[in-house]
Amino acid sequence: MKVRVEESVCQGHTLCALAAPEVFALRDEDGHAYVIVDQLSPNLEVQARKAAAGCPERAILIDE
């Protein structure tokens, strides 16, 4: 399972990085999120799903 951030949709609310700091980081220049892991372990999958559910822009996509 992989997760990605739709960069054109992300508005930099930072909620994903708060919900899943082991999965997402924020770019210094604009605060937009990016993924910092290649594959999700079961624990990180739970975190990523919470982050996706909490994203106001629905910019987080999970590919199963």
N, CA, C and O atoms as a Tinker XYZ file with bonds, in Angstrom:
   256  protein
     1  N      0.840000   -1.166000    0.000000    73     2
     2  CA     0.000000    0.000000    0.000000    64     1     3
     3  C      0.891000    1.237000    0.000000    63     2     4     5
     4  O      1.897000    1.308000    0.705000    81     3
     5  N      0.483000    2.215000   -0.820000    73     3     6
     6  CA     1.223000    3.469000   -0.915000    64     5     7
     7  C      0.279000    4.634000   -0.672000    63     6     8     9
     8  O     -0.935000    4.532000   -0.852000    81     7
     9  N      0.868000    5.729000   -0.264000    73     7    10
    10  CA     0.104000    6.957000   -0.040000    64     9    11
    11  C      0.791000    8.071000   -0.820000    63    10    12    13
    12  O      2.011000    8.072000   -0.989000    81    11
    13  N     -0.012000    9.015000   -1.291000    73    11    14
    14  CA     0.555000   10.157000   -1.997000    64    13    15
    15  C     -0.284000   11.394000   -1.714000    63    14    16    17
    16  O     -1.445000   11.309000   -1.316000    81    15
    17  N      0.336000   12.533000   -1.932000    73    15    18
    18  CA    -0.338000   13.808000   -1.749000    64    17    19
    19  C     -0.511000   14.442000   -3.122000    63    18    20    21
    20  O      0.455000   14.597000   -3.869000    81    19
    21  N     -1.725000   14.800000   -3.445000    73    19    22
    22  CA    -2.011000   15.503000   -4.689000    64    21    23
    23  C     -1.553000   16.951000   -4.497000    63    22    24    25
    24  O     -2.240000   17.758000   -3.872000    81    23
    25  N     -0.378000   17.257000   -5.049000    73    23    26
    26  CA     0.256000   18.549000   -4.783000    64    25    27
    27  C     -0.568000   19.740000   -5.256000    63    26    28    29
    28  O     -0.521000   20.804000   -4.638000    81    27
    29  N     -1.311000   19.580000   -6.327000    73    27    30
    30  CA    -2.102000   20.694000   -6.841000    64    29    31
    31  C     -3.336000   20.972000   -5.982000    63    30    32    33
    32  O     -3.986000   22.005000   -6.143000    81    31
    33  N     -3.656000   20.055000   -5.075000    73    31    34
    34  CA    -4.835000   20.190000   -4.216000    64    33    35
    35  C     -4.456000   20.613000   -2.798000    63    34    36    37
    36  O     -5.213000   21.329000   -2.143000    81    35
    37  N     -3.300000   20.179000   -2.325000    73    35    38
    38  CA    -2.859000   20.478000   -0.958000    64    37    39
    39  C     -2.775000   21.982000   -0.740000    63    38    40    41
    40  O     -2.242000   22.714000   -1.573000    81    39
    41  N     -3.308000   22.431000    0.391000    73    39    42
    42  CA    -3.285000   23.846000    0.747000    64    41    43
    43  C     -2.407000   24.136000    1.966000    63    42    44    45
    44  O     -2.344000   25.275000    2.430000    81    43
    45  N     -1.730000   23.107000    2.485000    73    43    46
    46  CA    -0.787000   23.313000    3.582000    64    45    47
    47  C     -1.425000   23.512000    4.941000    63    46    48    49
    48  O     -0.913000   24.282000    5.754000    81    47
    49  N     -2.525000   22.838000    5.202000    73    47    50
    50  CA    -3.180000   22.953000    6.508000    64    49    51
    51  C     -2.372000   22.281000    7.620000    63    50    52    53
    52  O     -2.597000   22.578000    8.793000    81    51
    53  N     -1.458000   21.403000    7.292000    73    51    54
    54  CA    -0.526000   20.693000    8.181000    64    53    55
    55  C     -1.177000   19.599000    9.024000    63    54    56    57
    56  O     -0.503000   18.983000    9.850000    81    55
    57  N     -2.454000   19.347000    8.837000    73    55    58
    58  CA    -3.134000   18.343000    9.659000    64    57    59
    59  C     -2.586000   16.939000    9.424000    63    58    60    61
    60  O     -2.534000   16.134000   10.354000    81    59
    61  N     -2.180000   16.641000    8.207000    73    59    62
    62  CA    -1.648000   15.304000    7.921000    64    61    63
    63  C     -0.349000   15.055000    8.683000    63    62    64    65
    64  O     -0.145000   13.970000    9.228000    81    63
    65  N      0.519000   16.049000    8.721000    73    63    66
    66  CA     1.786000   15.901000    9.432000    64    65    67
    67  C      1.570000   15.766000   10.936000    63    66    68    69
    68  O      2.355000   15.111000   11.621000    81    67
    69  N      0.519000   16.376000   11.446000    73    67    70
    70  CA     0.193000   16.223000   12.862000    64    69    71
    71  C     -0.378000   14.831000   13.142000    63    70    72    73
    72  O     -0.067000   14.227000   14.168000    81    71
    73  N     -1.207000   14.325000   12.234000    73    71    74
    74  CA    -1.842000   13.020000   12.419000    64    73    75
    75  C     -0.889000   11.864000   12.142000    63    74    76    77
    76  O     -0.997000   10.806000   12.762000    81    75
    77  N      0.040000   12.063000   11.217000    73    75    78
    78  CA     0.943000   10.981000   10.820000    64    77    79
    79  C      2.344000   11.530000   10.539000    63    78    80    81
    80  O      2.768000   11.575000    9.384000    81    79
    81  N      3.059000   11.942000   11.573000    73    79    82
    82  CA     4.373000   12.547000   11.372000    64    81    83
    83  C      5.430000   11.592000   10.817000    63    82    84    85
    84  O      6.464000   12.037000   10.321000    81    83
    85  N      5.181000   10.296000   10.896000    73    83    86
    86  CA     6.121000    9.324000   10.332000    64    85    87
    87  C      5.844000    9.069000    8.859000    63    86    88    89
    88  O      6.602000    8.360000    8.196000    81    87
    89  N      4.758000    9.644000    8.343000    73    87    90
    90  CA     4.367000    9.444000    6.946000    64    89    91
    91  C      4.523000   10.728000    6.129000    63    90    92    93
    92  O      4.931000   10.679000    4.968000    81    91
    93  N      4.201000   11.874000    6.729000    73    91    94
    94  CA     4.183000   13.141000    6.004000    64    93    95
    95  C      5.143000   14.150000    6.608000    63    94    96    97
    96  O      5.365000   14.179000    7.818000    81    95
    97  N      5.702000   14.973000    5.742000    73    95    98
    98  CA     6.510000   16.117000    6.158000    64    97    99
    99  C      5.990000   17.317000    5.380000    63    98   100   101
   100  O      5.203000   17.172000    4.445000    81    99
   101  N      6.437000   18.501000    5.777000    73    99   102
   102  CA     5.982000   19.737000    5.144000    64   101   103
   103  C      7.152000   20.449000    4.490000    63   102   104   105
   104  O      8.234000   20.558000    5.066000    81   103
   105  N      6.915000   20.933000    3.272000    73   103   106
   106  CA     7.962000   21.676000    2.571000    64   105   107
   107  C      8.161000   23.033000    3.233000    63   106   108   109
   108  O      7.199000   23.696000    3.621000    81   107
   109  N      9.405000   23.430000    3.354000    73   107   110
   110  CA     9.736000   24.715000    3.979000    64   109   111
   111  C      9.196000   25.901000    3.184000    63   110   112   113
   112  O      8.728000   26.880000    3.766000    81   111
   113  N      9.258000   25.816000    1.876000    73   111   114
   114  CA     8.912000   26.981000    1.055000    64   113   115
   115  C      7.424000   27.325000    1.039000    63   114   116   117
   116  O      7.070000   28.498000    0.915000    81   115
   117  N      6.543000   26.325000    1.162000    73   115   118
   118  CA     5.112000   26.645000    1.093000    64   117   119
   119  C      4.254000   25.905000    2.113000    63   118   120   121
   120  O      3.045000   26.130000    2.176000    81   119
   121  N      4.855000   25.030000    2.910000    73   119   122
   122  CA     4.114000   24.306000    3.931000    64   121   123
   123  C      3.267000   23.161000    3.415000    63   122   124   125
   124  O      2.534000   22.541000    4.186000    81   123
   125  N      3.352000   22.868000    2.130000    73   123   126
   126  CA     2.578000   21.769000    1.568000    64   125   127
   127  C      3.211000   20.435000    1.941000    63   126   128   129
   128  O      4.424000   20.329000    2.122000    81   127
   129  N      2.366000   19.428000    2.049000    73   127   130
   130  CA     2.805000   18.118000    2.518000    64   129   131
   131  C      3.417000   17.274000    1.401000    63   130   132   133
   132  O      3.111000   17.442000    0.220000    81   131
   133  N      4.284000   16.368000    1.817000    73   131   134
   134  CA     4.795000   15.331000    0.924000    64   133   135
   135  C      5.022000   14.078000    1.761000    63   134   136   137
   136  O      5.149000   14.141000    2.984000    81   135
   137  N      5.070000   12.943000    1.077000    73   135   138
   138  CA     5.203000   11.635000    1.731000    64   137   139
   139  C      6.678000   11.322000    1.924000    63   138   140   141
   140  O      7.491000   11.555000    1.029000    81   139
   141  N      7.023000   10.789000    3.099000    73   139   142
   142  CA     8.424000   10.505000    3.403000    64   141   143
   143  C      8.717000    9.006000    3.523000    63   142   144   145
   144  O      9.821000    8.625000    3.913000    81   143
   145  N      7.741000    8.154000    3.194000    73   143   146
   146  CA     7.952000    6.700000    3.218000    64   145   147
   147  C      7.525000    6.115000    1.874000    63   146   148   149
   148  O      6.639000    6.648000    1.206000    81   147
   149  N      8.168000    5.011000    1.488000    73   147   150
   150  CA     7.813000    4.357000    0.222000    64   149   151
   151  C      6.622000    3.424000    0.377000    63   150   152   153
   152  O      5.696000    3.451000   -0.434000    81   151
   153  N      6.646000    2.604000    1.411000    73   151   154
   154  CA     5.581000    1.640000    1.662000    64   153   155
   155  C      5.073000    1.837000    3.082000    63   154   156   157
   156  O      5.832000    2.187000    3.986000    81   155
   157  N      3.789000    1.608000    3.262000    73   155   158
   158  CA     3.190000    1.759000    4.585000    64   157   159
   159  C      3.158000    0.437000    5.337000    63   158   160   161
   160  O      2.636000   -0.557000    4.831000    81   159
   161  N      3.708000    0.423000    6.529000    73   159   162
   162  CA     3.542000   -0.719000    7.426000    64   161   163
   163  C      2.114000   -0.666000    7.952000    63   162   164   165
   164  O      1.448000    0.356000    7.786000    81   163
   165  N      1.622000   -1.730000    8.580000    73   163   166
   166  CA     0.250000   -1.691000    9.119000    64   165   167
   167  C      0.013000   -0.520000   10.074000    63   166   168   169
   168  O     -1.049000    0.100000   10.028000    81   167
   169  N      0.971000   -0.212000   10.930000    73   167   170
   170  CA     0.817000    0.905000   11.855000    64   169   171
   171  C      0.748000    2.240000   11.114000    63   170   172   173
   172  O     -0.074000    3.098000   11.436000    81   171
   173  N      1.612000    2.402000   10.128000    73   171   174
   174  CA     1.607000    3.648000    9.365000    64   173   175
   175  C      0.374000    3.755000    8.479000    63   174   176   177
   176  O     -0.090000    4.856000    8.182000    81   175
   177  N     -0.152000    2.623000    8.061000    73   175   178
   178  CA    -1.386000    2.625000    7.268000    64   177   179
   179  C     -2.532000    3.243000    8.074000    63   178   180   181
   180  O     -3.306000    4.041000    7.544000    81   179
   181  N     -2.636000    2.881000    9.331000    73   179   182
   182  CA    -3.675000    3.434000   10.199000    64   181   183
   183  C     -3.498000    4.946000   10.315000    63   182   184   185
   184  O     -4.466000    5.699000   10.207000    81   183
   185  N     -2.268000    5.385000   10.534000    73   183   186
   186  CA    -1.995000    6.819000   10.642000    64   185   187
   187  C     -2.334000    7.555000    9.348000    63   186   188   189
   188  O     -2.930000    8.632000    9.376000    81   187
   189  N     -1.951000    6.968000    8.217000    73   187   190
   190  CA    -2.198000    7.604000    6.921000    64   189   191
   191  C     -3.694000    7.716000    6.639000    63   190   192   193
   192  O     -4.151000    8.722000    6.096000    81   191
   193  N     -4.448000    6.700000    7.001000    73   191   194
   194  CA    -5.908000    6.751000    6.801000    64   193   195
   195  C     -6.546000    7.842000    7.667000    63   194   196   197
   196  O     -7.470000    8.525000    7.224000    81   195
   197  N     -6.059000    8.003000    8.889000    73   195   198
   198  CA    -6.567000    9.071000    9.747000    64   197   199
   199  C     -6.239000   10.435000    9.142000    63   198   200   201
   200  O     -7.068000   11.344000    9.143000    81   199
   201  N     -5.035000   10.557000    8.633000    73   199   202
   202  CA    -4.632000   11.816000    8.006000    64   201   203
   203  C     -5.488000   12.098000    6.772000    63   202   204   205
   204  O     -5.923000   13.230000    6.567000    81   203
   205  N     -5.729000   11.086000    5.960000    73   203   206
   206  CA    -6.552000   11.260000    4.761000    64   205   207
   207  C     -7.967000   11.675000    5.136000    63   206   208   209
   208  O     -8.556000   12.540000    4.488000    81   207
   209  N     -8.507000   11.068000    6.168000    73   207   210
   210  CA    -9.872000   11.396000    6.602000    64   209   211
   211  C     -9.957000   12.826000    7.150000    63   210   212   213
   212  O    -11.005000   13.466000    7.067000    81   211
   213  N     -8.862000   13.312000    7.701000    73   211   214
   214  CA    -8.862000   14.639000    8.298000    64   213   215
   215  C     -8.421000   15.756000    7.369000    63   214   216   217
   216  O     -8.426000   16.924000    7.760000    81   215
   217  N     -8.040000   15.416000    6.147000    73   215   218
   218  CA    -7.570000   16.441000    5.208000    64   217   219
   219  C     -8.757000   17.225000    4.654000    63   218   220   221
   220  O     -9.610000   16.645000    3.982000    81   219
   221  N     -8.831000   18.533000    4.922000    73   219   222
   222  CA    -9.968000   19.324000    4.457000    64   221   223
   223  C    -10.058000   19.399000    2.935000    63   222   224   225
   224  O    -11.146000   19.572000    2.386000    81   223
   225  N     -8.933000   19.271000    2.261000    73   223   226
   226  CA    -8.912000   19.358000    0.805000    64   225   227
   227  C     -9.016000   18.001000    0.115000    63   226   228   229
   228  O     -9.139000   17.928000   -1.108000    81   227
   229  N     -8.967000   16.923000    0.905000    73   227   230
   230  CA    -8.973000   15.552000    0.353000    64   229   231
   231  C     -7.803000   15.353000   -0.623000    63   230   232   233
   232  O     -7.953000   14.745000   -1.682000    81   231
   233  N     -6.640000   15.882000   -0.234000    73   231   234
   234  CA    -5.460000   15.826000   -1.075000    64   233   235
   235  C     -4.640000   14.561000   -0.895000    63   234   236   237
   236  O     -3.704000   14.320000   -1.658000    81   235
   237  N     -4.975000   13.748000    0.102000    73   235   238
   238  CA    -4.219000   12.522000    0.381000    64   237   239
   239  C     -4.915000   11.350000   -0.275000    63   238   240   241
   240  O     -6.097000   11.100000   -0.041000    81   239
   241  N     -4.168000   10.633000   -1.102000    73   239   242
   242  CA    -4.703000    9.490000   -1.830000    64   241   243
   243  C     -3.960000    8.230000   -1.391000    63   242   244   245
   244  O     -2.731000    8.214000   -1.309000    81   243
   245  N     -4.710000    7.197000   -1.117000    73   243   246
   246  CA    -4.123000    5.913000   -0.701000    64   245   247
   247  C     -4.370000    4.895000   -1.806000    63   246   248   249
   248  O     -5.512000    4.617000   -2.172000    81   247
   249  N     -3.278000    4.346000   -2.327000    73   247   250
   250  CA    -3.333000    3.342000   -3.390000    64   249   251
   251  C     -3.128000    1.967000   -2.788000    63   250   252   253
   252  O     -2.089000    1.678000   -2.195000    81   251
   253  N     -4.118000    1.139000   -2.947000    73   251   254
   254  CA    -4.021000   -0.197000   -2.379000    64   253   255
   255  C     -3.589000   -1.211000   -3.402000    63   254   256
   256  O     -3.458000   -2.393000   -3.083000    81   255
